Amino acid sequence: MLKFKVLGTLEVLQDGRHCTPTPPKVLRVLAVLLLRANRVVPVETLIEELWGGGGDEVARTAITTTQTYIYQLRKLIGMRCSGSAEEILLTKWPGYLLRVPEGALDVENFDQLVARGRTELNEGRPGDAAETLRHALGLWTDSPLANVPQGRILASYAASLEEQRMRALELRIQADSQLGRHSELIAELRALVAEHPFNEWLHGQLIKALHQVGRRSEALRAYQSVRSTLHRELGLEPSAQLQRLQHEVLVNGHRETASVPPRQPAGRGGRGRTIN
């Protein structure tokens, strides 16, 4: 059975055997088709990804060149993978459709697992949710499409996938927090806030975890650290939610701090201040 991976290096596998195309533009065509699997991708979309639209001169040759890449992709699938290439990669007006069976594309499996984990968390089953979300995040091996040159369309898809990955990570952290795994979370959260210094939700989870294990002074230092970063880099004060969390640490001793719910997905590079 064919398997496709995009959550890291783009790979095509047939019964565990690699049959991934190597020509860069053929790989880009495959990436666009995979990210719109089982839907028709217009020829114009492929042209936009490969040449950025271009002018009249590009337009005169782009359709023929795109057809050549499709032919090469079918040939590679036919040579390296079992089954008929024509049955996998179909010509359908106004473009092409890549037929991907259920369970054969890692990003679709990821989406299903995250949806299940979110439901389990909402139903008050954090243990099941944490396990499901770990499985989902385990499908990632690198940045999405790590080996594929990216034009505007693929870059947009990749940014969206990174945001989905972050959202799944936040849900898993929330589940672990509900299970009382505060000590286990601290090292991971320190690494995450270093990687995402403007993500206030992650900072809030670090402050909360430190406080829950009795490291109150470190929790307050963590608040001062994010406050300094926001003020120095953006000229902003911490969100109201973070300020309330600091107040809870100051006045509540070792009692449970106020919950900081996960953020709504923000644009890439956003601060993520909006709270559910």
Buried (B, 14 or more C-beta within 10 A) or exposed (E): EBBBBBBBBBBBBBEEEEBBBEEEBBBBBBBBBBBBBEEBBBBBBBBBBBBEBBEEEBEEEBEEBBBEBBEBBBEBBBEBBEEEBEEBBEEEEEBBBBEBEEEBBBBBBBBBBBEBBBEBBEEEBBEBBBBBBBBBBEBBEEBBBEBBBBBEBBBBBBBBBBBBBBBBBBBBBBBBBBBEBBEEBBEBBBEBBEEBBBBBBBBBBBBBBBBBBEBBEBBBEBBEBBBEBBEEEEEBEBBEBBEBBBEBBEEEEEEEBBEBEBBEBBEEEEBBBEBE
